[in-house]
């Protein structure tokens, strides 16, 4: 009894070509240096877009805000 050859999915060259083109035309995300640590980061889009912070510093900043908020409310 012969084993049946496993049919591999054949990707048509047209689809391959399209996929290649879509990768080539897709622009890499613009990166900026983090204003705090200098790491490459993707600039924010939105109200805080002027600040170039990597996600680490962004999180640190957000947690710092939360801390100061808690301290403010604790003092009242
Ligand atoms: Zn940073």
PDB file of the backbone (N, CA, C, O) and the ligand in Angstrom, with CONECT records:
HET     ZN  A 101       1
ATOM      1  N   UNK A   1       0.841  -1.207   0.000  1.00  0.00           N
ATOM      2  CA  UNK A   1       0.000   0.000   0.000  1.00  0.00           C
ATOM      3  C   UNK A   1       0.878   1.260   0.000  1.00  0.00           C
ATOM      4  O   UNK A   1       1.689   1.486   0.898  1.00  0.00           O
ATOM      5  N   UNK A   2       0.686   2.028  -1.000  1.00  0.00           N
ATOM      6  CA  UNK A   2       1.499   3.256  -1.080  1.00  0.00           C
ATOM      7  C   UNK A   2       0.855   4.375  -0.274  1.00  0.00           C
ATOM      8  O   UNK A   2      -0.365   4.532  -0.240  1.00  0.00           O
ATOM      9  N   UNK A   3       1.713   5.137   0.365  1.00  0.00           N
ATOM     10  CA  UNK A   3       1.193   6.306   1.084  1.00  0.00           C
ATOM     11  C   UNK A   3       0.792   7.389   0.084  1.00  0.00           C
ATOM     12  O   UNK A   3       1.460   7.649  -0.917  1.00  0.00           O
ATOM     13  N   UNK A   4      -0.280   7.967   0.404  1.00  0.00           N
ATOM     14  CA  UNK A   4      -0.698   9.063  -0.475  1.00  0.00           C
ATOM     15  C   UNK A   4       0.154  10.301  -0.189  1.00  0.00           C
ATOM     16  O   UNK A   4       0.349  10.690   0.962  1.00  0.00           O
ATOM     17  N   UNK A   5       0.637  10.887  -1.229  1.00  0.00           N
ATOM     18  CA  UNK A   5       1.420  12.121  -1.011  1.00  0.00           C
ATOM     19  C   UNK A   5       0.539  13.215  -0.423  1.00  0.00           C
ATOM     20  O   UNK A   5      -0.587  13.452  -0.861  1.00  0.00           O
ATOM     21  N   UNK A   6       1.097  13.862   0.577  1.00  0.00           N
ATOM     22  CA  UNK A   6       0.327  14.940   1.208  1.00  0.00           C
ATOM     23  C   UNK A   6       0.274  16.130   0.255  1.00  0.00           C
ATOM     24  O   UNK A   6       1.289  16.679  -0.175  1.00  0.00           O
ATOM     25  N   UNK A   7      -0.920  16.479  -0.037  1.00  0.00           N
ATOM     26  CA  UNK A   7      -1.096  17.596  -0.957  1.00  0.00           C
ATOM     27  C   UNK A   7      -0.738  18.907  -0.258  1.00  0.00           C
ATOM     28  O   UNK A   7      -1.390  19.335   0.694  1.00  0.00           O
ATOM     29  N   UNK A   8       0.291  19.504  -0.755  1.00  0.00           N
ATOM     30  CA  UNK A   8       0.661  20.798  -0.181  1.00  0.00           C
ATOM     31  C   UNK A   8      -0.148  21.896  -0.838  1.00  0.00           C
ATOM     32  O   UNK A   8      -0.407  21.865  -2.041  1.00  0.00           O
ATOM     33  N   UNK A   9      -0.537  22.851  -0.046  1.00  0.00           N
ATOM     34  CA  UNK A   9      -1.296  23.962  -0.631  1.00  0.00           C
ATOM     35  C   UNK A   9      -0.423  24.748  -1.589  1.00  0.00           C
ATOM     36  O   UNK A   9       0.655  25.228  -1.238  1.00  0.00           O
ATOM     37  N   UNK A  10      -0.910  24.860  -2.778  1.00  0.00           N
ATOM     38  CA  UNK A  10      -0.119  25.569  -3.789  1.00  0.00           C
ATOM     39  C   UNK A  10      -0.560  27.028  -3.834  1.00  0.00           C
ATOM     40  O   UNK A  10      -1.719  27.347  -4.098  1.00  0.00           O
ATOM     41  N   UNK A  11       0.383  27.875  -3.573  1.00  0.00           N
ATOM     42  CA  UNK A  11       0.091  29.306  -3.646  1.00  0.00           C
ATOM     43  C   UNK A  11       0.412  29.778  -5.051  1.00  0.00           C
ATOM     44  O   UNK A  11       1.528  29.612  -5.544  1.00  0.00           O
ATOM     45  N   UNK A  12      -0.551  30.345  -5.660  1.00  0.00           N
ATOM     46  CA  UNK A  12      -0.344  30.802  -7.025  1.00  0.00           C
ATOM     47  C   UNK A  12       0.660  31.944  -7.038  1.00  0.00           C
ATOM     48  O   UNK A  12       0.669  32.794  -6.147  1.00  0.00           O
ATOM     49  N   UNK A  13       1.507  31.949  -8.063  1.00  0.00           N
ATOM     50  CA  UNK A  13       2.537  33.000  -8.141  1.00  0.00           C
ATOM     51  C   UNK A  13       1.941  34.397  -8.132  1.00  0.00           C
ATOM     52  O   UNK A  13       2.573  35.350  -7.677  1.00  0.00           O
ATOM     53  N   UNK A  14       0.740  34.509  -8.629  1.00  0.00           N
ATOM     54  CA  UNK A  14       0.099  35.840  -8.642  1.00  0.00           C
ATOM     55  C   UNK A  14      -0.119  36.343  -7.216  1.00  0.00           C
ATOM     56  O   UNK A  14       0.149  37.502  -6.900  1.00  0.00           O
ATOM     57  N   UNK A  15      -0.613  35.439  -6.361  1.00  0.00           N
ATOM     58  CA  UNK A  15      -0.868  35.830  -4.981  1.00  0.00           C
ATOM     59  C   UNK A  15       0.454  36.124  -4.270  1.00  0.00           C
ATOM     60  O   UNK A  15       0.553  37.063  -3.481  1.00  0.00           O
ATOM     61  N   UNK A  16       1.463  35.309  -4.562  1.00  0.00           N
ATOM     62  CA  UNK A  16       2.777  35.557  -3.974  1.00  0.00           C
ATOM     63  C   UNK A  16       3.287  36.936  -4.364  1.00  0.00           C
ATOM     64  O   UNK A  16       3.817  37.678  -3.537  1.00  0.00           O
ATOM     65  N   UNK A  17       3.117  37.258  -5.624  1.00  0.00           N
ATOM     66  CA  UNK A  17       3.588  38.545  -6.127  1.00  0.00           C
ATOM     67  C   UNK A  17       2.845  39.687  -5.435  1.00  0.00           C
ATOM     68  O   UNK A  17       3.439  40.694  -5.049  1.00  0.00           O
ATOM     69  N   UNK A  18       1.554  39.507  -5.292  1.00  0.00           N
ATOM     70  CA  UNK A  18       0.752  40.528  -4.608  1.00  0.00           C
ATOM     71  C   UNK A  18       1.211  40.695  -3.172  1.00  0.00           C
ATOM     72  O   UNK A  18       1.329  41.813  -2.671  1.00  0.00           O
ATOM     73  N   UNK A  19       1.468  39.575  -2.514  1.00  0.00           N
ATOM     74  CA  UNK A  19       1.902  39.633  -1.121  1.00  0.00           C
ATOM     75  C   UNK A  19       3.234  40.354  -1.010  1.00  0.00           C
ATOM     76  O   UNK A  19       3.441  41.168  -0.111  1.00  0.00           O
ATOM     77  N   UNK A  20       4.133  40.045  -1.934  1.00  0.00           N
ATOM     78  CA  UNK A  20       5.437  40.723  -1.913  1.00  0.00           C
ATOM     79  C   UNK A  20       5.274  42.218  -2.102  1.00  0.00           C
ATOM     80  O   UNK A  20       5.893  43.022  -1.405  1.00  0.00           O
ATOM     81  N   UNK A  21       4.436  42.570  -3.050  1.00  0.00           N
ATOM     82  CA  UNK A  21       4.232  43.993  -3.329  1.00  0.00           C
ATOM     83  C   UNK A  21       3.640  44.707  -2.121  1.00  0.00           C
ATOM     84  O   UNK A  21       4.041  45.821  -1.786  1.00  0.00           O
ATOM     85  N   UNK A  22       2.688  44.057  -1.477  1.00  0.00           N
ATOM     86  CA  UNK A  22       2.046  44.702  -0.327  1.00  0.00           C
ATOM     87  C   UNK A  22       3.053  44.914   0.790  1.00  0.00           C
ATOM     88  O   UNK A  22       2.961  45.886   1.540  1.00  0.00           O
ATOM     89  N   UNK A  23       4.023  43.994   0.904  1.00  0.00           N
ATOM     90  CA  UNK A  23       5.053  44.157   1.933  1.00  0.00           C
ATOM     91  C   UNK A  23       5.987  45.297   1.557  1.00  0.00           C
ATOM     92  O   UNK A  23       6.394  46.092   2.404  1.00  0.00           O
ATOM     93  N   UNK A  24       6.318  45.362   0.272  1.00  0.00           N
ATOM     94  CA  UNK A  24       7.262  46.386  -0.165  1.00  0.00           C
ATOM     95  C   UNK A  24       6.661  47.778  -0.061  1.00  0.00           C
ATOM     96  O   UNK A  24       7.325  48.728   0.353  1.00  0.00           O
ATOM     97  N   UNK A  25       5.401  47.882  -0.442  1.00  0.00           N
ATOM     98  CA  UNK A  25       4.786  49.204  -0.447  1.00  0.00           C
ATOM     99  C   UNK A  25       4.393  49.650   0.958  1.00  0.00           C
ATOM    100  O   UNK A  25       4.221  50.840   1.223  1.00  0.00           O
ATOM    101  N   UNK A  26       4.257  48.679   1.847  1.00  0.00           N
ATOM    102  CA  UNK A  26       3.875  49.041   3.211  1.00  0.00           C
ATOM    103  C   UNK A  26       5.021  49.782   3.877  1.00  0.00           C
ATOM    104  O   UNK A  26       6.119  49.247   4.024  1.00  0.00           O
ATOM    105  N   UNK A  27       4.762  50.983   4.265  1.00  0.00           N
ATOM    106  CA  UNK A  27       5.823  51.785   4.864  1.00  0.00           C
ATOM    107  C   UNK A  27       6.073  51.331   6.299  1.00  0.00           C
ATOM    108  O   UNK A  27       5.138  51.062   7.054  1.00  0.00           O
ATOM    109  N   UNK A  28       7.334  51.253   6.654  1.00  0.00           N
ATOM    110  CA  UNK A  28       7.615  50.933   8.054  1.00  0.00           C
ATOM    111  C   UNK A  28       7.163  52.081   8.940  1.00  0.00           C
ATOM    112  O   UNK A  28       7.217  53.240   8.530  1.00  0.00           O
ATOM    113  N   UNK A  29       6.719  51.771  10.145  1.00  0.00           N
ATOM    114  CA  UNK A  29       6.241  52.836  11.025  1.00  0.00           C
ATOM    115  C   UNK A  29       7.356  53.812  11.343  1.00  0.00           C
ATOM    116  O   UNK A  29       8.481  53.417  11.650  1.00  0.00           O
ATOM    117  N   UNK A  30       7.036  55.065  11.265  1.00  0.00           N
ATOM    118  CA  UNK A  30       8.034  56.090  11.567  1.00  0.00           C
ATOM    119  C   UNK A  30       8.436  55.990  13.026  1.00  0.00           C
ATOM    120  O   UNK A  30       7.596  55.893  13.921  1.00  0.00           O
ATOM    121  N   UNK A  31       9.733  56.017  13.239  1.00  0.00           N
ATOM    122  CA  UNK A  31      10.199  55.902  14.616  1.00  0.00           C
ATOM    123  C   UNK A  31      10.877  57.194  15.042  1.00  0.00           C
ATOM    124  O   UNK A  31      11.541  57.860  14.248  1.00  0.00           O
ATOM    125  N   UNK A  32      10.701  57.523  16.273  1.00  0.00           N
ATOM    126  CA  UNK A  32      11.346  58.689  16.865  1.00  0.00           C
ATOM    127  C   UNK A  32      12.127  58.229  18.081  1.00  0.00           C
ATOM    128  O   UNK A  32      11.884  57.149  18.620  1.00  0.00           O
ATOM    129  N   UNK A  33      13.054  59.049  18.501  1.00  0.00           N
ATOM    130  CA  UNK A  33      13.783  58.724  19.716  1.00  0.00           C
ATOM    131  C   UNK A  33      12.966  59.170  20.913  1.00  0.00           C
ATOM    132  O   UNK A  33      12.381  60.254  20.925  1.00  0.00           O
ATOM    133  N   UNK A  34      12.940  58.313  21.912  1.00  0.00           N
ATOM    134  CA  UNK A  34      12.210  58.653  23.136  1.00  0.00           C
ATOM    135  C   UNK A  34      12.855  59.872  23.773  1.00  0.00           C
ATOM    136  O   UNK A  34      14.079  59.965  23.864  1.00  0.00           O
ATOM    137  N   UNK A  35      12.033  60.790  24.205  1.00  0.00           N
ATOM    138  CA  UNK A  35      12.548  62.036  24.773  1.00  0.00           C
ATOM    139  C   UNK A  35      13.241  61.788  26.107  1.00  0.00           C
ATOM    140  O   UNK A  35      14.044  62.608  26.553  1.00  0.00           O
ATOM    141  N   UNK A  36      12.938  60.675  26.737  1.00  0.00           N
ATOM    142  CA  UNK A  36      13.496  60.410  28.059  1.00  0.00           C
ATOM    143  C   UNK A  36      14.711  59.502  27.978  1.00  0.00           C
ATOM    144  O   UNK A  36      15.788  59.873  28.447  1.00  0.00           O
ATOM    145  N   UNK A  37      14.563  58.331  27.399  1.00  0.00           N
ATOM    146  CA  UNK A  37      15.647  57.350  27.414  1.00  0.00           C
ATOM    147  C   UNK A  37      16.313  57.200  26.057  1.00  0.00           C
ATOM    148  O   UNK A  37      17.347  56.540  25.953  1.00  0.00           O
ATOM    149  N   UNK A  38      15.749  57.795  25.019  1.00  0.00           N
ATOM    150  CA  UNK A  38      16.396  57.754  23.717  1.00  0.00           C
ATOM    151  C   UNK A  38      16.121  56.504  22.916  1.00  0.00           C
ATOM    152  O   UNK A  38      16.656  56.338  21.820  1.00  0.00           O
ATOM    153  N   UNK A  39      15.292  55.622  23.448  1.00  0.00           N
ATOM    154  CA  UNK A  39      14.971  54.402  22.715  1.00  0.00           C
ATOM    155  C   UNK A  39      14.065  54.734  21.540  1.00  0.00           C
ATOM    156  O   UNK A  39      13.304  55.700  21.568  1.00  0.00           O
ATOM    157  N   UNK A  40      14.168  53.908  20.508  1.00  0.00           N
ATOM    158  CA  UNK A  40      13.302  54.125  19.361  1.00  0.00           C
ATOM    159  C   UNK A  40      11.867  53.818  19.742  1.00  0.00           C
ATOM    160  O   UNK A  40      11.589  52.817  20.403  1.00  0.00           O
ATOM    161  N   UNK A  41      10.972  54.671  19.329  1.00  0.00           N
ATOM    162  CA  UNK A  41       9.575  54.447  19.655  1.00  0.00           C
ATOM    163  C   UNK A  41       8.722  54.973  18.521  1.00  0.00           C
ATOM    164  O   UNK A  41       9.162  55.790  17.713  1.00  0.00           O
ATOM    165  N   UNK A  42       7.519  54.499  18.480  1.00  0.00           N
ATOM    166  CA  UNK A  42       6.576  54.985  17.487  1.00  0.00           C
ATOM    167  C   UNK A  42       5.873  56.197  18.066  1.00  0.00           C
ATOM    168  O   UNK A  42       5.277  56.118  19.140  1.00  0.00           O
ATOM    169  N   UNK A  43       5.937  57.309  17.369  1.00  0.00           N
ATOM    170  CA  UNK A  43       5.307  58.517  17.899  1.00  0.00           C
ATOM    171  C   UNK A  43       3.820  58.324  18.112  1.00  0.00           C
ATOM    172  O   UNK A  43       3.137  57.656  17.334  1.00  0.00           O
ATOM    173  N   UNK A  44       3.346  58.914  19.165  1.00  0.00           N
ATOM    174  CA  UNK A  44       1.915  58.823  19.470  1.00  0.00           C
ATOM    175  C   UNK A  44       1.119  59.640  18.483  1.00  0.00           C
ATOM    176  O   UNK A  44       1.563  60.680  17.997  1.00  0.00           O
ATOM    177  N   UNK A  45      -0.052  59.151  18.205  1.00  0.00           N
ATOM    178  CA  UNK A  45      -0.972  59.968  17.433  1.00  0.00           C
ATOM    179  C   UNK A  45      -2.112  60.348  18.350  1.00  0.00           C
ATOM    180  O   UNK A  45      -2.742  59.483  18.958  1.00  0.00           O
ATOM    181  N   UNK A  46      -2.375  61.608  18.450  1.00  0.00           N
ATOM    182  CA  UNK A  46      -3.429  62.044  19.354  1.00  0.00           C
ATOM    183  C   UNK A  46      -3.025  63.321  20.059  1.00  0.00           C
ATOM    184  O   UNK A  46      -2.117  64.024  19.618  1.00  0.00           O
ATOM    185  N   UNK A  47      -3.692  63.614  21.143  1.00  0.00           N
ATOM    186  CA  UNK A  47      -3.428  64.875  21.845  1.00  0.00           C
ATOM    187  C   UNK A  47      -2.013  64.966  22.392  1.00  0.00           C
ATOM    188  O   UNK A  47      -1.497  66.068  22.581  1.00  0.00           O
ATOM    189  N   UNK A  48      -1.379  63.833  22.650  1.00  0.00           N
ATOM    190  CA  UNK A  48      -0.024  63.857  23.210  1.00  0.00           C
ATOM    191  C   UNK A  48       1.029  63.544  22.168  1.00  0.00           C
ATOM    192  O   UNK A  48       2.123  63.088  22.503  1.00  0.00           O
ATOM    193  N   UNK A  49       0.705  63.787  20.892  1.00  0.00           N
ATOM    194  CA  UNK A  49       1.611  63.404  19.819  1.00  0.00           C
ATOM    195  C   UNK A  49       2.905  64.193  19.860  1.00  0.00           C
ATOM    196  O   UNK A  49       3.904  63.762  19.284  1.00  0.00           O
ATOM    197  N   UNK A  50       2.911  65.338  20.525  1.00  0.00           N
ATOM    198  CA  UNK A  50       4.122  66.149  20.563  1.00  0.00           C
ATOM    199  C   UNK A  50       5.197  65.506  21.416  1.00  0.00           C
ATOM    200  O   UNK A  50       6.376  65.828  21.267  1.00  0.00           O
ATOM    201  N   UNK A  51       4.820  64.617  22.295  1.00  0.00           N
ATOM    202  CA  UNK A  51       5.782  63.966  23.158  1.00  0.00           C
ATOM    203  C   UNK A  51       6.207  62.643  22.565  1.00  0.00           C
ATOM    204  O   UNK A  51       5.373  61.782  22.284  1.00  0.00           O
ATOM    205  N   UNK A  52       7.493  62.483  22.377  1.00  0.00           N
ATOM    206  CA  UNK A  52       8.010  61.214  21.880  1.00  0.00           C
ATOM    207  C   UNK A  52       8.489  60.387  23.054  1.00  0.00           C
ATOM    208  O   UNK A  52       9.600  60.572  23.550  1.00  0.00           O
ATOM    209  N   UNK A  53       7.661  59.494  23.481  1.00  0.00           N
ATOM    210  CA  UNK A  53       8.026  58.627  24.595  1.00  0.00           C
ATOM    211  C   UNK A  53       7.849  57.183  24.162  1.00  0.00           C
ATOM    212  O   UNK A  53       6.870  56.833  23.503  1.00  0.00           O
ATOM    213  N   UNK A  54       8.808  56.353  24.538  1.00  0.00           N
ATOM    214  CA  UNK A  54       8.636  54.932  24.297  1.00  0.00           C
ATOM    215  C   UNK A  54       7.581  54.408  25.279  1.00  0.00           C
ATOM    216  O   UNK A  54       7.184  55.102  26.216  1.00  0.00           O
ATOM    217  N   UNK A  55       7.146  53.189  25.045  1.00  0.00           N
ATOM    218  CA  UNK A  55       6.027  52.691  25.854  1.00  0.00           C
ATOM    219  C   UNK A  55       6.441  52.536  27.323  1.00  0.00           C
ATOM    220  O   UNK A  55       5.610  52.628  28.226  1.00  0.00           O
ATOM    221  N   UNK A  56       7.734  52.299  27.544  1.00  0.00           N
ATOM    222  CA  UNK A  56       8.191  52.152  28.929  1.00  0.00           C
ATOM    223  C   UNK A  56       8.034  53.477  29.669  1.00  0.00           C
ATOM    224  O   UNK A  56       7.438  53.539  30.745  1.00  0.00           O
ATOM    225  N   UNK A  57       8.582  54.538  29.069  1.00  0.00           N
ATOM    226  CA  UNK A  57       8.527  55.847  29.714  1.00  0.00           C
ATOM    227  C   UNK A  57       7.086  56.336  29.787  1.00  0.00           C
ATOM    228  O   UNK A  57       6.696  57.007  30.742  1.00  0.00           O
ATOM    229  N   UNK A  58       6.299  55.993  28.769  1.00  0.00           N
ATOM    230  CA  UNK A  58       4.891  56.380  28.782  1.00  0.00           C
ATOM    231  C   UNK A  58       4.190  55.773  29.996  1.00  0.00           C
ATOM    232  O   UNK A  58       3.419  56.429  30.698  1.00  0.00           O
ATOM    233  N   UNK A  59       4.490  54.503  30.210  1.00  0.00           N
ATOM    234  CA  UNK A  59       3.863  53.811  31.346  1.00  0.00           C
ATOM    235  C   UNK A  59       4.353  54.393  32.662  1.00  0.00           C
ATOM    236  O   UNK A  59       3.580  54.584  33.601  1.00  0.00           O
ATOM    237  N   UNK A  60       5.662  54.674  32.714  1.00  0.00           N
ATOM    238  CA  UNK A  60       6.217  55.267  33.928  1.00  0.00           C
ATOM    239  C   UNK A  60       5.539  56.602  34.211  1.00  0.00           C
ATOM    240  O   UNK A  60       5.186  56.921  35.346  1.00  0.00           O
ATOM    241  N   UNK A  61       5.372  57.362  33.148  1.00  0.00           N
ATOM    242  CA  UNK A  61       4.773  58.677  33.304  1.00  0.00           C
ATOM    243  C   UNK A  61       3.331  58.560  33.782  1.00  0.00           C
ATOM    244  O   UNK A  61       2.888  59.290  34.668  1.00  0.00           O
ATOM    245  N   UNK A  62       2.617  57.630  33.176  1.00  0.00           N
ATOM    246  CA  UNK A  62       1.215  57.442  33.552  1.00  0.00           C
ATOM    247  C   UNK A  62       1.117  57.002  35.008  1.00  0.00           C
ATOM    248  O   UNK A  62       0.261  57.474  35.756  1.00  0.00           O
ATOM    249  N   UNK A  63       2.015  56.082  35.403  1.00  0.00           N
ATOM    250  CA  UNK A  63       1.983  55.623  36.793  1.00  0.00           C
ATOM    251  C   UNK A  63       2.370  56.756  37.726  1.00  0.00           C
ATOM    252  O   UNK A  63       1.857  56.843  38.841  1.00  0.00           O
ATOM    253  N   UNK A  64       3.278  57.635  37.278  1.00  0.00           N
ATOM    254  CA  UNK A  64       3.662  58.780  38.100  1.00  0.00           C
ATOM    255  C   UNK A  64       2.477  59.716  38.275  1.00  0.00           C
ATOM    256  O   UNK A  64       2.250  60.261  39.355  1.00  0.00           O
ATOM    257  N   UNK A  65       1.717  59.895  37.181  1.00  0.00           N
ATOM    258  CA  UNK A  65       0.530  60.723  37.278  1.00  0.00           C
ATOM    259  C   UNK A  65      -0.440  60.151  38.303  1.00  0.00           C
ATOM    260  O   UNK A  65      -1.002  60.863  39.136  1.00  0.00           O
ATOM    261  N   UNK A  66      -0.612  58.832  38.208  1.00  0.00           N
ATOM    262  CA  UNK A  66      -1.552  58.184  39.133  1.00  0.00           C
ATOM    263  C   UNK A  66      -1.094  58.383  40.574  1.00  0.00           C
ATOM    264  O   UNK A  66      -1.895  58.664  41.465  1.00  0.00           O
ATOM    265  N   UNK A  67       0.230  58.228  40.782  1.00  0.00           N
ATOM    266  CA  UNK A  67       0.766  58.385  42.129  1.00  0.00           C
ATOM    267  C   UNK A  67       0.514  59.794  42.641  1.00  0.00           C
ATOM    268  O   UNK A  67       0.074  59.982  43.775  1.00  0.00           O
ATOM    269  N   UNK A  68       0.798  60.792  41.791  1.00  0.00           N
ATOM    270  CA  UNK A  68       0.631  62.175  42.234  1.00  0.00           C
ATOM    271  C   UNK A  68      -0.850  62.460  42.477  1.00  0.00           C
ATOM    272  O   UNK A  68      -1.206  63.210  43.386  1.00  0.00           O
ATOM    273  N   UNK A  69      -1.699  61.859  41.663  1.00  0.00           N
ATOM    274  CA  UNK A  69      -3.139  62.037  41.885  1.00  0.00           C
ATOM    275  C   UNK A  69      -3.546  61.486  43.230  1.00  0.00           C
ATOM    276  O   UNK A  69      -4.329  62.090  43.964  1.00  0.00           O
ATOM    277  N   UNK A  70      -2.991  60.310  43.542  1.00  0.00           N
ATOM    278  CA  UNK A  70      -3.333  59.695  44.830  1.00  0.00           C
ATOM    279  C   UNK A  70      -2.821  60.526  45.980  1.00  0.00           C
ATOM    280  O   UNK A  70      -3.492  60.674  47.002  1.00  0.00           O
ATOM    281  N   UNK A  71      -1.605  61.080  45.808  1.00  0.00           N
ATOM    282  CA  UNK A  71      -1.037  61.911  46.868  1.00  0.00           C
ATOM    283  C   UNK A  71      -1.871  63.183  47.043  1.00  0.00           C
ATOM    284  O   UNK A  71      -2.127  63.626  48.162  1.00  0.00           O
ATOM    285  N   UNK A  72      -2.283  63.747  45.930  1.00  0.00           N
ATOM    286  CA  UNK A  72      -3.094  64.970  45.981  1.00  0.00           C
ATOM    287  C   UNK A  72      -4.383  64.710  46.744  1.00  0.00           C
ATOM    288  O   UNK A  72      -4.781  65.482  47.616  1.00  0.00           O
ATOM    289  N   UNK A  73      -5.023  63.606  46.393  1.00  0.00           N
ATOM    290  CA  UNK A  73      -6.303  63.319  47.042  1.00  0.00           C
ATOM    291  C   UNK A  73      -6.090  62.943  48.512  1.00  0.00           C
ATOM    292  O   UNK A  73      -6.959  63.175  49.352  1.00  0.00           O
ATOM    293  N   UNK A  74      -4.914  62.355  48.813  1.00  0.00           N
ATOM    294  CA  UNK A  74      -4.648  61.975  50.190  1.00  0.00           C
ATOM    295  C   UNK A  74      -4.421  63.200  51.052  1.00  0.00           C
ATOM    296  O   UNK A  74      -4.755  63.211  52.237  1.00  0.00           O
ATOM    297  N   UNK A  75      -3.843  64.242  50.441  1.00  0.00           N
ATOM    298  CA  UNK A  75      -3.563  65.460  51.218  1.00  0.00           C
ATOM    299  C   UNK A  75      -4.840  66.223  51.537  1.00  0.00           C
ATOM    300  O   UNK A  75      -4.927  66.923  52.546  1.00  0.00           O
ATOM    301  N   UNK A  76      -5.815  66.079  50.676  1.00  0.00           N
ATOM    302  CA  UNK A  76      -7.043  66.847  50.910  1.00  0.00           C
ATOM    303  C   UNK A  76      -7.838  66.325  52.088  1.00  0.00           C
ATOM    304  O   UNK A  76      -8.896  66.869  52.408  1.00  0.00           O
TER     305      UNK A  76
HETATM  306 ZN    ZN A 101      11.813  55.965  26.919  1.00  0.00          ZN
END
